[in-house]
Amino acid sequence: MTATPSSRKPRRTASAQPASDGPTLDLERYVPAFITFIANKLSNSATAFYQSNFGVNVTEWRMMSLLAIEPGIPASRICQVIGFNKGPVSRTLADMQQRGLIAIRTDPDDARTHSISLTKKGRATHDRVIIAALERERRLMSCLSHAEREVLIDLLRRLHNNLGAVTGDGT
């Protein structure tokens, strides 16, 4: 089992032995781990970059990008699209509202429903971050041809659409 790309395999010491004689994963081929490793590294570096350059973390950026596409949506829609639980989304939204990035309006017909939108400050922040986000994506994808990028996007979309096969909730 190796947890690093094959071009950088760790050196084994003479005493290094597998932890057990049971099954182990090939982390270079186990897709859930591979996707998680990539996502974690992208998220961590994005948070550091966005925080230092724009004052937002990657979770806030994800919410801002969704609100730019779908203004006026409820928190439940954010949870559905981004895949976060209600608690962390609510806390992040409250912080973003306090900082003037979003406006949360209560539905006059149903006090339990809220619509969330970017404020002018939030939209201005979004418009600055998106330039950097698209450049980060361009650099990440630069090792792929246009055709390979299209195939990758199609495969990722298919995996996303098939998540219900393992989550049991049809997402």
Buried (B, 14 or more C-beta within 10 A) or exposed (E): EEEEEEEEEEEEEEEEEEEEEEEEEEBBEBEEBEEEBEEEEBBEEBBEBBBEEBEBBBBBBBBBBBBBEEEEBBBEBBBEBBEBEEEEBBEBBEBBBEBEBBBBEEEEEEEEEBBBBBBEEBBEBBEEBBEBBEEBEEEEBEEEEEEEBEEEEEEEEEEEEEEEEEEEEEE
